[in-house]
Amino acid sequence: MAVAQRRPVLALFVAGTVLCLLPCPGFVGSPAGRLSSSRVVARVGADYQERQSPRDADLPFDAAAATGDTVDVSFKKRPFGILRYTPGSGGKGAMVQEVIGKSRYPGDPQGQGFAAGVKGG
């Protein structure tokens, strides 16, 4: 009778062990889960696209062929008040398209571009 009572306990122990090991396929060689992927698409709203995306009237910009005044500016902190710009061809230079046209108070980070003399071109 003692053998008859051990079999259900042994079967219960084996079933419990199998159930514990089912969710994880193995401990060695299992691929680590990715926390982030480089192929994740960032979703932005239509308003953001409308404000920040290139306009039809924007012309391609070449810093070597640029005529007119240039302004070299270093900003201390973000945001610096430049809303939109066109990068130069080959990654050299940029032309500001829109800048915040006022500084609300002394030291306003949004007014740094305006205070430095940056104008939209």
C-alpha positions as CSV (number, residue, x, y, z in Angstrom):
1,M,0.0,0.0,0.0
2,A,2.9,2.3,0.6
3,V,4.0,1.9,-3.0
4,A,0.5,2.8,-4.2
5,Q,0.5,6.0,-2.2
6,R,4.0,7.0,-3.6
7,R,2.9,6.8,-7.2
8,P,0.4,9.7,-7.1
9,V,2.9,11.8,-5.1
10,L,5.7,11.0,-7.7
11,A,3.3,11.7,-10.6
12,L,2.3,15.0,-9.0
13,F,6.0,15.9,-8.5
14,V,6.9,15.1,-12.1
15,A,3.8,17.0,-13.4
16,G,4.8,20.1,-11.3
17,T,8.4,20.0,-12.6
18,V,7.2,19.8,-16.2
19,L,4.8,22.7,-15.7
20,C,7.5,24.8,-14.2
21,L,9.9,24.2,-17.1
22,L,7.3,24.7,-19.9
23,P,7.3,28.5,-20.0
24,C,11.1,28.8,-20.5
25,P,12.4,26.6,-23.4
26,G,15.9,26.3,-22.0
27,F,18.4,28.0,-19.9
28,V,21.4,27.8,-22.2
29,G,21.4,29.4,-25.6
30,S,18.0,31.0,-25.4
31,P,18.0,34.3,-27.2
32,A,17.9,37.4,-25.0
33,G,14.8,39.6,-25.5
34,R,15.4,42.9,-27.2
35,L,14.6,45.9,-25.2
36,S,14.6,48.3,-28.1
37,S,15.0,47.9,-31.8
38,S,16.5,50.1,-34.4
39,R,13.6,49.4,-36.7
40,V,11.0,50.9,-34.4
41,V,9.1,53.7,-36.2
42,A,8.6,56.9,-34.3
43,R,5.1,58.1,-34.5
44,V,4.6,61.8,-34.6
45,G,1.4,63.8,-35.0
46,A,0.3,65.6,-38.1
47,D,0.7,69.0,-36.4
48,Y,4.4,68.3,-35.7
49,Q,4.9,67.2,-39.3
50,E,3.3,70.3,-40.5
51,R,5.4,72.6,-38.3
52,Q,8.8,70.9,-38.7
53,S,8.8,69.3,-42.1
54,P,10.3,70.9,-45.3
55,R,8.0,73.1,-47.2
56,D,7.5,73.1,-51.0
57,A,9.0,76.6,-51.2
58,D,12.3,75.5,-49.5
59,L,15.2,75.4,-51.9
60,P,18.2,73.1,-51.6
61,F,21.0,74.8,-49.8
62,D,24.6,74.8,-50.7
63,A,26.9,76.6,-48.2
64,A,29.7,77.1,-50.8
65,A,27.3,78.9,-53.1
66,A,25.7,81.1,-50.4
67,T,25.9,84.8,-50.8
68,G,25.1,87.3,-48.1
69,D,25.8,87.7,-44.4
70,T,26.7,84.6,-42.4
71,V,26.3,84.4,-38.6
72,D,28.2,82.0,-36.5
73,V,26.4,81.4,-33.2
74,S,27.1,79.2,-30.1
75,F,24.1,78.4,-28.0
76,K,24.4,77.8,-24.2
77,K,21.3,75.7,-23.6
78,R,18.3,74.2,-25.4
79,P,15.8,75.2,-26.8
80,F,17.5,77.9,-28.7
81,G,14.6,79.4,-30.6
82,I,15.3,78.1,-34.2
83,L,12.1,76.4,-35.3
84,R,13.2,75.1,-38.8
85,Y,16.3,75.0,-40.8
86,T,17.6,73.5,-44.1
87,P,20.8,71.5,-43.8
88,G,23.5,72.2,-46.3
89,S,24.5,69.7,-49.0
90,G,27.2,67.3,-47.8
91,G,26.4,68.1,-44.2
92,K,28.2,71.5,-44.3
93,G,26.4,74.5,-43.1
94,A,22.7,75.2,-42.6
95,M,20.2,77.9,-43.5
96,V,17.6,79.0,-40.9
97,Q,14.1,79.0,-42.2
98,E,12.1,80.1,-39.1
99,V,13.3,81.6,-35.8
100,I,11.3,82.8,-32.8
101,G,11.1,86.5,-33.4
102,K,11.3,87.8,-29.8
103,S,12.9,87.2,-26.5
104,R,10.3,87.1,-23.7
105,Y,12.7,87.9,-20.8
106,P,16.4,88.3,-20.2
107,G,18.1,84.9,-20.4
108,D,15.2,83.3,-22.3
109,P,16.5,80.1,-23.9
110,Q,13.9,80.4,-26.7
111,G,15.1,83.8,-27.6
112,Q,18.8,82.9,-28.0
113,G,18.7,82.8,-31.7
114,F,16.9,86.1,-32.0
115,A,19.3,87.8,-29.5
116,A,22.3,86.5,-31.4
117,G,21.0,88.1,-34.7
118,V,19.9,84.9,-36.5
119,K,17.3,85.6,-39.2
120,G,15.3,83.3,-41.3
121,G,16.5,83.1,-44.9
